[in-house]
Amino acid sequence: MATTITGEDKDLPVSISISKLKRLLGRPGLALISVSISLPLILLALVSWQSYDQTIRTARDRAERSVDVLKEHALKVFETHRLAVDQINERLRSVNWETAGGDQALHELLRRLQTGMDQIATITITDEEGRMRASSRIFPADPSISFADRDWFQALNRAMKKALPRGRLA
């Protein structure tokens, strides 16, 4: 193989083959060239693998921390909902269902809970037939509004019917 190198003053023909390199450099020279080419490639591969491994470990650590934060947040949301439900249940012990929609104190409790907790969008109390009896948004509550056709109401209603005992209690 012949290559021409162009310089400022003249063209220099250069013809180098592997056999000529062996004769010019000898075995130690060829070994040095081989090492000078392969060693950086091996080092590049090792550094790339180490960088890849570190990136995977960092991503896994971040994902685990994110899962922990999300788990803690979800637990706080459920705890907040439980506290709100407990307060509402305590207040409902003394409520007459027929007049609950016009109970200003009940509405204020629901409104205060809803506005005080970012996790709660609205609080609506329904009777067993799905009619609205109290709301954090509407006062007085309109019992003609029915949630009986909603999937969430039907699922809750079925669960409550299974959970509540039937018949005479001894």
Secondary structure, DSSP 8 states (H G I E B T S, - for coil): -EEEEE-SS-EEEEE--HHHHHHHHHHHHHHHHHHHHHHHHHHHHHHHHHHHHHHHHHHHHHHHHHHHHHHHHHHHHHHHHHHHHHHHHHHHTT--TTTGGG-HHHHHHHHHHHHH-TT-S--EEE-TTSBEEEESS-SS--TT-B-TTSHHHHHHHHHHHHHS--S---
